[in-house]
Amino acid sequence: MPVIVLAEGAGPGGHLTIIPIADISADGDHGHHSIKGRVVHKGPLVSSASHGFILKAVIEGTTPDLTLDGGLTDSGLCVGGPPLRSSEDKCGPAEASSINLVLLGMLASDFFQAVNQGDVVTASGFAVGKSPTARKDKRHSCNLLLSGEQAFVRVSRRTPARLASPQRAKKKKTSAPTAVPGAPPCSYVKLADLKPGAVVNVYGVVVFFKQPFKSRGSDLCSILKISDQSGQMVLCNIFSAKLETHPQIFQIGDIVRLRKVKAQLFKGSPMLITTHGFSALTFSGAVGAEVVPRGGRPAPRPLSEEDRRTVTELRSWAAGRDLLPPDPSVSLAHVQPRSYFNLACQLLAKATVDSTCTLLRVWDGTRCPHALLNVTADWDEAEGPTSFGEEQEKLIVNVLVYDEHAQSAQQLKPGDFVKIFNLRAMVASDKTPGRSERLSFHLHGGTAYCRGVRRLPDDSADLRELIRVMQAFRESHEGARPQPHDSAVREIRSTPPKSPGGGASVEVSTERSCHHDVGAVTLGELTRGEPPPAAGVHHVRAQLRSYEPHRLHRALKLYCSQCTSMQDVPNDKHVASVFAEAYTTELGTPPDHPPPPPSSISGQVYLPGYHLAEGPPARVLAIHLSERLAFLGRAKELIFLAGSSLQEARHLAGAYRNVVPVRSAPGCHPTLLDLSAPFLFRGKRSFYGCKRCSKGAAIRELTIDKDAVMDEKVIAEAFGVQLLKLVLLLKFRLQDASDELDVFLWRDAESFFDVSADDAATNQEAQDRIRRTLDSLCPPKGAGGERPWMDLCLAAYRVDDVENRQTCYQICHTSVKKALSQKHTSQ
C-alpha cells in the first residue's frame, strides 16, 4: 500500500500526550499516550503465517516536549509534515532511553518502505508487553506491539535542529541549506569526448555488468559497460574494498553516475577505471520513475536540477533505441525448465550444505507450476524459521548457491528481499516409474552473465511488487488471526530447526547379503563378550538410535589402501592457503617465465566465460602442456596450472579434462603442490595423495598410447603419488531390548546406501538419497514415524591403542532394501 502524504495536521494525535520512553510500563494505561524517538535500528521485513508481516525496530528517545504534524497513510503510517518544534520553556536536560517496537501486518510493510534509520517517529495505539531480550540488549524491559486500525506511526525524515535562540534560528533560516561555499559546479563529460589520462565525471546507461567479485588483491571488482547519447560504448572497471561503494546495479538499463574515474585506452577502445575519491550513484532506468539515487558512499549531496535532467534525458534516449536486451526477470509462476533467469524474492531461511554450497529457501508470492526436486540439508545450524503454513509451503522453492556466491549468501539474513541473477532451472530426471521430471534451482560459481545475488534497495520497484503480491496472497488465505501477544515477538527469531516442509518420507528396511551360517545374537551378548570376538562375524537385529556426523560432508574421508590411514578431507580454507602460498612463490620468479616442466609447452589462458568484448581480463593464467600428448593430438587432456587460486583451478577444471596445479620457484622446474591440497582436478572431483606413501612424487612425462584411457590412476602412478580414495565413514549407535552398541559403517557404506562416495561429494541427488535413508532409519525429532528394525551383519576387529586392546564392530554385507513407500515434493 503506498504512503500517502496528507495536509498538515491531518489524522489523530492532538489529544495524545507524548511521554518519555522511560515511563512506559507493562501495567500502565497508555491508551492516550504516544512515544517519540529516533530509529536506531530497522530490522528486515519477515513473513509470518499468523500476521502477514512482522518487523522489529528500535527507537531511542528523549523527554523534551516535542510536537510533530503530518499526514497519515491508510494503514496509520504518516510521512512528511513540518520540522519538529519544541517548547522553549521545556528544553531542559533530556533523559535518553531505547525500546523495541514490533509492528505487525500492513503497518510493518509500510514502515519498512517509508522509514529509514535515523528518522524520528511518533507511535501511538500500541500494546505493552514484556521484552524477552531486555537482559541481552540492555534496552527497556517492555516491548511495544503495534497492529490493527488503532496503531499509528508518524515519521519525519528531517533531522531536528539543535534547540537555539530565536536570533540564531533567524540567521540559520537566511542561509541556503544546500549551498556549499566555494564548491565549483560539477561538470560531466560525454563518453565520446573522453581523453586518455583525464580524470572525469560521467553519466551512462548500463548495457552490461558483472556483480562485484573478489579480486586477487584486497579489493572487490565490478565490471560494467555504459553508453550515452553520443553512441560510444565504454568499459568501466570498479575496484573498491567495500561493497557499498560499488554501483548498485540491478538490471541492464539502470543509469549510473561515476565521479573521479580515469580514462584509458584498451586495445584502441576507451576504458574507465577508479581513482582516489571515486564515488558512484545508480538510478532506475524506467521512464517516468522518480529520480532517486541508489547507494553511494559517502552519502551523496542533494541532486541538482542538472542531475535530474540528465537522468531523465538518458531514460528517454535509451527507451527509444534498440539498445537494451530483454529483461530475463520472471516470477516463479513463469519459470521454464532449462532456462536462466533473474528472480526477485524474499529469503525465508538458509542452511549450509557444505563448504562450497548454501541452500536458500525463498518465495516470491507465486507458485512454480512444475514438480520440484526435494533438496535436503542439515538444519541443525540453520538460520530462520523452517516451518511455514501449508499454503505458503507450496510457494517456497530451494535454491542451491555455489562457490563465491555461497560466501555472499552468508551475509544475507532471513527476511531480506534479494535479487538472484542468472539463476538456472535444471531438470533432474526421476527414475521412479510414473514420476515426471523435477526442477531444481542453482546459482553456479563465476560472474558471467551478471551472475550473483544482491539485496534489493528499499526504493526498488521489484521490492514494491513483491510486497504487493505477498500481501495479496496473505489476504486470499487469511483465516481467523489470533490477537497479538508476546509470542509474536519471538516469531521474529529463528524457530528450532527441523526438516523443511514438503520433504521426502521413505520407509526402508535392510537385508544381509552374506552367507554366514551363524545365529542371531543380542547387543547385550556382544557387549558382554558372548560369543567371543574371535568368532569374526555376528548377525543382529536392532534399531538405529542415533548416528554421527549429522553433516554429510563431514562423513567423507580420505583412505590410503597402502598404509590404511584415514584422514579428513581438507577444508577449503586450508587448501586455499596452500594455493596462496604457491602463488606468493610464483611472484618471486624472474620476469622471464620460469622453466616449464620437462618435455612441456608453455602458454597462457583466460578464465572460462571471459570474452574480449568485456575489456582487459582481471587475470591471465600460466599453463604448461605435455609435448607427448600434443604429439598424440591430446594436448588439452592434461594441463599444468601455475600461480592460480583455488577457485580459478576449479573453474578451469570445467573446461579441461585434467588440471594439475603446480608451484614455481626461481630457476627451478615447477613441482606439485603440498599434498594436503589436491594434486589433480577432474571436473567437479578433486584427488589427493598420501603424504606418507608418496615420498618421491614429482612431475614426470606420461608414457601413454594414443588410444589409452587417461584417468586419475594413470596420472597418480606417473607422478609417483599414492592415490587416496574417498570413502564414507559414519558411526551408528544401535539399540535393542538388551543394550546399546556403537558400530561403524565405512568399508561397505557405498553398498549399504547404494551411493558411491564420489557421487556423495558432488551430486545433490546422491546426498538427498543418503539423507532420506538416514531420516527413515532414525527419524528426526518432531518428524514422527517409528524406527524400523534392521537385520545387520557385524564384523568384529581388534584395535590396539597405548593403554589397552578393544573390540570394535563395523557393518558389512548389508544393504538398504528398496523403498516401500516414498513421498516426493510435487508442486
N, C-alpha and C positions, 0 to 999 in steps of 0.2 A: 504494500500500500504506500503511495507516495507521501512525502512530507509536505504539508500544505501550510504556508505562512499566511496568517490572517492579520487583520488590522490590530494596531496597538491596543492592548487591554482586553482582547478577546479571550474568552474562556474563564473558568473559575480561578480562584486564587486570592481575590481581595479579602475574603473573610477568614483566610488561614493565617495562622501565626507561625512564623519561622522560628524554630527553636534550635539551640546548639545540638550537635550530634551527641555530645556527652550526656544530654538529658534524656536520650532515648532509653526506655526500659521495657522489659517484657510484660510487666503488669500495669503499665501506664495506659491512659486513654489518649490516643493520638489521632482521633478522628478529625480534629480541627487543627492539626499541626502539619507543617511541612518542614523539610530539612534542605539545606543548601550546601554544596561543596564542589570542589574541583575534581574531575575524573582523573585519577592517577593510574588506573588500570582498567582496560576493557578486554574481557575475555572473548573467546570465539563463540559464534552462534551454534548451539548444539541442538540437534534434533531430539525430540522427546516423544515417546509413544502417548503419554498422557496429557502433555501440554502443547504439543506442536513444536515450539522452540523454547529454549532456555538460554539465558545469557547472564553471566556474573560480571559485575563491575565493582570497583572500589572507589569511593569518593572521600576526599579529605576536606573538612570544612572548618570555618571559624565562627565566632559568636557575634560579630557586629551585625546590626540590623540592616541588612541589605535587601532591596526590593528589586524585582525583575518583572517586566511586562513582555508580552509576546503572544504569538498565535499558537493554536493547537491543531494537531492532526486529528483525523477521525478516531485514532486509537489512543489519543491522550498524549501524544508527543508534540511538543511545541518547539519551534526553531525561530530565531531572529529576535526582533524587538530592539529597543534602545539599550545602550550600555547600562551596566549595573549602577545603581545610585545608593549612596549611603547617607544616613543622617549624621550631620556634623557633630551633634551632641552625643553620639554613641560610637565614637571611634576610639574607644579605649583599647587596652590590650586584648588580643584575641586568644581564646583557648582552642588549640587545634586538636582534632581527633579524626579518625577514619573509621569507616564502616562498610560492610559488604552489602551490595544491592543484588537481589536475584529477580530478574524480570522474566515473565512467562508469556507465551503466546505471541500475538502480533506486536505487543508492546516491545518484546525482546527484539523482534525483527526490525521494527522502526528504529529502535535505539541503536542497533548495530549499524544501520545505514546512515543515520543522521548525526550521531555523536562521535566525537573524536577525543582521544586522550588529551587532556588539558582544558577541555570545555568546562564551563561552570553550569551545573544543573540544579534545579529545584524539584524535589519529589514530594508527592502527596498521595493520600489514599492507599497507604502501604499497611501491610500487616507485619507485626514484630514477632520474631521467633529467636530461639537460642542459636548461637553460632557454634557449629561443631568444630570449628578450626580456630577458635579465639586464642587458645594457648599457643598454637603454632604460628599464626600470623601476627600476634600481638595487636590485634585490632579490637574494636568494640565487641563486647560479649554477645551482642544481638546481631541478627541479620534483618534486613528489610526486604519483604517479598511484595512485588508489585504485579498485579494481574487484574483483569476484568475492566469494566467500564468506569469504576471509581478511581482507578490509579492514573495519575498524570505525571509526566516528566516535562519540565520546561528547561530549555537549554539556550545559553548564549555562547557563541564562539569567540566573542571579543574578550580579550584579556582585561580584567578590571584594572583601571588605573589606580596607582597608589593614592591614597587619600591626601589631598593637598589643600592649601588655602585657596579661596576664590581668585585671588590675584594670580597665583601660579596656574590655576586652571585656565584663566583667560589667555595667559601667554601661550600655553600649550595649544589652545584652540586656534590661535592665529597661525601656527606653523603648519606646513604641509606634511601630512602624516607619512607619505611615501617618498618624499624627496630625499635624495642623498647628496649633500653639498659637495660640489666639486667632482661628482661622478660623471664621466663623459657618456653620452648615449652609446649603446652597444650596437655595432654595425654587423651585418651579415653578408656573406659572400655567396653569389650564385655558384653552383657546382661547376659550371663550365668555365668560370673565371679563376679557378684555383691555380696558384703558382707554387712550384716545388720549393719547400723550405719555409713557406709562410705559415704563421700560426693564426688561425682564423676561427670565426664562428659561423655555423651553417644551420640551415633547416633542410629537411628532406623527407620524402615518403619512403618507408621501408618496403623494399621489393624482395629482400632475402634476409634471413637472420639465423643465427645459432645461439641457443641458450648459453649462458656463462658456464665454462668448464674449467677445470684445474689445469693450469699451465705447468711447464717444467719447473718454474720458479715458485715464488710465494703468492703470485697473483692469480686471480681468475681472469679468463679471457673470453670475450664475446665478439662475434663477427657479424656484421650486418652490411648490406648494400643498400644505398639510398639513391633517390633521383629527385629532380625538381623540374620546374618549367623549362629550364634550359635543355632538358633531354639527356644530360650527362648522367651516367651511372658511376657511382663512386663506392669503392670498398672501404669499410671502416674497421679497424682493429682496436678494440677497447680492452685495456689492461687496468685492473684495479683489484686490490686485495679484498675489498668489501663488496658484497653482493648488492647492497642497496645503492651503490654509486653507479651501477650499470643501468643502461636504459631498460625500463620495464616494458618490454615489447610482448604483446600477447597475440598479435596476428599481423600478417602481411597487410600493408595499407595503413598501419599506425604511422604517426608523424613524430619525428624526433628533432629536438633542438640540441645541438652539440656545441659546447663552448671550449675554447682553448684546445683545438686539435691542430695537428701539424700536417701539412700537405706534402706528400712524397710521390715519386713515380715508381711503379712496379710493372715491369715488362711493358713500358710505354703507356701505362694507364695510371690515372691519378688514384691515390690512396690516402686515407686519413688515419693518423694514429694519435693516441692521447699524449698530452704533455702535462707539466705541472699546473695545477689549478683547474684541471678538466672538470666539467660538470655536464649532466645530461638531463633532459626532461622529455617525457613521452606524452603524446596526446592521441586520443582516439581519432581514427581516420574517417569516421562516419559523418556524412554530410548532415548538418543540422544539429549535431551533438554539441553539448555545452563545451566550451573551450576551457577545460580544467586540466592542469598538468598532473602527470602521474610520476611520483617518485622525485628524486633529486636530493643530493646531499652535497653541500649544506642546503638548508631549506631555501627554496627559491624566493626571490623578491616578487612582489605583485606584478602580474603581466601588464605590459603596456598595450596601448591600442594597436601599435605596430605589430606586436607579437600576435594578438588576436586576429588581425587582418591577414597576416602571413599564414597562419594555420588554416583559416577559412579558405583562402585562395588555393592552398595546396590540396585541401579536401576536394574542392570543385574541380581542380585540374586533374587529379588522379581519377575521379569518378567519371570524367568524360573521355578517358583513354583506355585502351586495352592493355593496361599496364600491370594489373594485379591478377594473379591466378585465382581460380575458385577457392573459396574458403572451405577447407576439409573438415570443419567442425560439424559434428552431428550429435544428436542425443542418442541415448541407449535404445530408444524405440526405433531408430532408423539405422542401426548398425548392420552392415553387411559382412558375411563371412569372408575371410581372406583379404580384408581391407585394412588400410592405415587411415587413421582419423584423429582429430583433436576432440577431447572430451572435457567440458566444464562440469564439475561435480563437487560434492561435499565428501570429505574424508570422515568416516564414522569410526573406524578402528584400524589398527595396524599391528603386525606381528613379524618378527624376524624369522625367515625360513632358514637361511644360513648366512655366512659372512658376505656373500655377494648378492643376496636376494631378499627383498622385503615384500610382504603381502599387504596390500591396501584394500580395505573394504569401503566401497564408495557407492553413491547413488546420485541420480540427477532428477528424481521425481517421476521418471518414466520407466517403462518396463521393456527389457530386451525380449523380442519375440522368439529368440532361438533358445534351444536347450543349452545349458551351461555346464561346463566341466566342473565337478566338485574339487576344489583346491583346499587341501588341509595344511595346517601349520601348527606349530607348538604355541599354544595360547597361555602358557604359564607366565610369560613376561609380556603379555600383550598390553597395548595402550588403548584405552577407550572401551566402551561397552560393546559386548559381542552378542547380546541378545536383544532382539527387537520384536515389534509386533508382527503377527503372521502376515498381514498385508504388505507391510514395509519390507519384510524379508524377500518377498517376490521381486522387489525392485533393486535389491542390493547385488552388486557384482564384485568379484575378486580380481584385483589387478596385481600381477607379479612385476616388480620393478627390479632391474638388474644393475650390477656394477656401480658406476659413479652415481647413477640416479638413486640407487638404494641408499647411498650416503646422504644425498639431498633429502630423501624421504624421512631420514631420521630427524630432520629439523622441523617436520610438519607435526601438527598437533590434531588430535581428533576434534572435529568441529570446523576445521579450516575449509574454506572454499578454494579449490585449486583448479588449474587447467593443465591437462596432460597432453603433450604434443607428440604426434606421430605414434600413437598407441596402435598396437597390432591386434586384430581379431583373428586368432589362429583356430584352425579346425582340428580337433582331436577325434579320431575315429573310435567309436565304441564297438568292441568286439563282441559284446553281449548280443545274442540274437534278438532281433526286433527293436534294437535301440538305434536311434539316429545319431548323426554326427553332433558333437557338442563343441561350443565355443569356449575359448579361454583368452584372456586379455594380457598382453605382455608389452612392457616398455623396455626395449633392449638397450644395451650399452651403446655409447657413442653419441655424437651430437649431430649426425647427418639429418637433413630434413627437419631442422628446428627441434629435434627430439629433446624432451626434458619435462620437468614438472615445476610449476610456479604457483605461488599463492595469488589469488585474484585480489586486486585492489578494491577498496570499499566503493569506488565510483564506477566499477566495471558494469557494463551492460549485461555481460554474462551472469554476474552475481545477481543483478536485479531479476533477470529472467528465472534463475534457479530458485530464488526465494518465492517468486510468484507461482511457479509450477509446484513447488513443495507445499506451499500453503493451500493450493487448490486440492492437492492430494489429501492433506490433513482434513480439510473441510468436507470432502466427499466420504471420508472414512471415520470421521469423528463420532464417538458414541457419548455416553454419559461420562463426562470428565470429573474426576474427584476434585474436591476443593484443595487448594494448595496448603501444604503444611511443611514441617521441617524436612520430610523425606525428599521434597522437591529440590532442596539444596544439595543433597547427597547425590541426586541423579546426575549432576554435572560431572561428578568424578567417576573414575573408572569403576565399573562393577567387577566382582570377582570373575576372572577369565574362565571361559568354558568354550567348548566347541561351537563354532558358529552354526546358526540355524541352517536347515537345508542340507546337512551333511549326510554322508552315507552311513548306512547301518547294515552290517554284514554278519550273518550267523555262520560260524565256522566250526569245524572240528578237525582233529588231527588223526593221522594214521601212520603206523610203523611200516617201513619197507624192508626191515631186516628179517632174517630167517633164524634168529637165535632161539634155541629150544630152552627157554628159561621161563619160570613162572613169575607172575606179578608180585611185587613186594610193596610195602607201605613206606612212606617217607620216614616214619619213626624207626623202622628197621634199618634204614640206611644210616640215619644219624647215630644209631647205637652200634653200627658195625655189623649188622646181621642182614644179609650174608656179608662175608669179608670183602673188602675192596678188590682183592685178588681175583674175585670172580669175573672182573672185567666189565661186563655189561649187565644192566638191570632194566626190567620193564616196570613202569609205574603208571598209575592213573591219578592225575592231580589237576588242580586248578591253578591259574596264574594269579597270584595275589598282587604282585607289583613287578615293575621292570625298570631298568635304567640303562642308558640315559634316556630321558624323555625327548630331548632334541636329537633328531635322527642324524644330523650331520656329525654329532659327537660320537655316534656309533661306528663311524667309518675309521678304520685303522689301516696302517701300512705294515705288511707282514713280509719278513725275509725268510724264504724257504731254506736258505743255506745256514744261517746262524739261529734260525727260529725265533728271532726277536720280533717284537711288535711295538709300534710307536704311533703316537697321534699324528694325524695329518697336520702339517704346519699351517698356522693361520695366515691370512693374507697380510697382516701387519708385519709378521716376521719375514715372509717371502718378499714383500715389497722392500724391506730394509736391505735384503741381500742384493736385489736388483739395484737399489740406490747406491750401495757401496761399490758395485761393479761399475756403475755409471760415473761415480766420482773418480775411480781409477782411470776410466776412459778419458776423462777430461785432462788427465796428466800426460796423455800420449802426445808425441810431436805433431805439429800441424800437418806434415806429410803423412798420411794414413799409416796405422800400424801394420806390421806384416800380417798377411792373411794366413789362415790355417794351411797346412801342407796340401798341395795339389788342389787349390781352390781359386775361384774367380771372385773379385770384389765388385760391389756395386752399391746402389742406394735405392730405397723405395719410400713412397709416401704411405701414410696410414690408409687402410681401406675406407672408401667413402669420400676421399678427398677429390675435388675437381679443380682444374686450373682456373676456372671462372671465379673461384672463391678468393683468388689472390694468393699471396705467398703462404705456403704451408707453415703451420706452427712448428712442425718437426719433420725432419728428413732422417730416416734410419739407415745405418750402415749394415749391409748384409754380405755374406760370402756364400758362393755356390760351389758344389763339388765338380771338379773338372771331369771326373769319370762319369758322373751322372749326366753332365752336359753332353758328353760324347755319346751317351746312350739315348739322348733325347728325353731325359727325365730330370732336367736341371731343377725344376721348380718343386720336385717332390721332397727336397731337403734343403733348408737354408739355415745358415748360422747367423744369428742376430746379435749385433754388438751395441752396447750402450743404450738399451731400451729400458723403459719402466715395465712393471708387471702388467699393467693394463694394456700397454702397447703390444707386448708379446701376445697377450690373449687376443687382441683384435687382429693381429697379423696371422694368428693360427686359424682364423676363419677363412683366410684367403690362400694359405699354403698348407700342404698336407702334413709336413713335419717341420717344426720350428725348434731349433736348438739354441737357447740363449748362451752367449759366451762373454767373457771379460777379456780386456786387453790391457797389457802393461807396456810401458815404453820399451821399444826394441825387442819385444817378445811376441811369439805367436799367441793368438787367442787360446784361452783354456776354458774348460767347463766351469760354470758357477759352483759355489759350495753346494754340496748335495743335500743340504737342508732346504734347497729350492728345487723345483722341477728341472730335470736335465732335458726334458722333451715335452713339447705341446703338440697334441694331435686333435684338432677341432676343439671340442669343449673339454677334452680329457688332458690331465696333467700326469706325468710319470716321474717317479722319484727313484733314486738309487740308494742302496745301503752303504753308509759311510764305512762301516766296519769291514765289509766284504768287497769294497771297490777301491782298494789301495792304489792300484796302477791305472786308474781311469784317466783317459786322455782322448783328445780328438784325433782320430785316425781315418784314413781313407777307407770307404766301404768297398769290399770285394763282393760285388753283386752282379748277377747276369741281367740281361736286358729285360727278360720277362719274369724275373723273380719278384716275389712279393716282399715289399719293404715295410715292416711294421716295427713296433716298439722293441720287440725281442731281438730283431736283426740289428737295430741301431745300438741297443744296450750292449750286445755281445761285441760289436765292432769297437765300441769305446771302452770296453773293459768295465762296464757298470753292472753290478748285481741288481737286477730289477726288483723293486718292491711291488708286491701285489696288494691291491685294495681289497679289504675284507670288512665284513660286518661283525661287530662284537657287542653283544647285549648280555646283561645279567638278569635272569629271571628268578623271582622268589616264588617257589611252588608251595602249595598247601594241600593237605588232605585232612582227614579226621584225626590223624595220629600226630602230625608235626608239620614243620615248615623246613624247606631246604633251598639254599641258593645254588643255582646251576648256571652254566654259561652256554651261550649259543654263538658259535662262530665258524667252526670248520664246515658244518652243514647248514649255515644260515641261508645261503642262496637257495638251496633246495627246499628249505623249510618255508620260505616266503615265495619261492618260485620267482625271485628277482635277483639279478646279479648286482654285486656291489658297485660295479662301474655305472650301471643304469641308475642305481640309487643316488649316486653322486651327481648326476647330470640331468636326469629325466624326472619331470614332475609327476607323471603318471605312475612311475615306479615308486616314488616316495609316497604318493597317495595310497597305493596298494598296501605297502607295509603299514602305514598309519591305520588304515581301515582294519587290517588284520589284528593289530595290537589292540585297537579300541574294542574289537569284538571279543578278544580273549580276556581283556582286562578293561571293562567299560569305565570311562572317566566318571568322576564324581558328578552326580546330578544328571547323568545321561540315562540312567535306568538300565534295565537289562541284567541278566544273570551271567555269571562267569561259566563258560562251558567246561566240561571235563575233557581232559586231553590224555590220549594214550601216547606215552613217550618212551623212547629208548635212551637210556643214560649210559655213558661210558665213564668209568672211574679211572682216575690217574693220580699219581703221587707228585707232589710239589715239595721240593726241599728248600727251606729257607735257612737263615742263620741260626734260628733257635730250635725249630722242630720240623717234622715232616707232617704234612696234612694231606688229606684226601679231597680232591675236587671232582666235580662231575660236569660233563658237557652233554648237550642234547645232540644225538646223532641218528641217522637213518629214520628221520621223522619229517613229515611234510604236512602242510595245511591242506585239508580237503577242499574241493570246490565249494563255493558259497552256496548255501541252501536258499538264502533269500538276500536280495540286495535292493536298496532304495537309492536312486540317483536323484540329484537335483535336476529337475526339468522345469523350465520356466517358459 
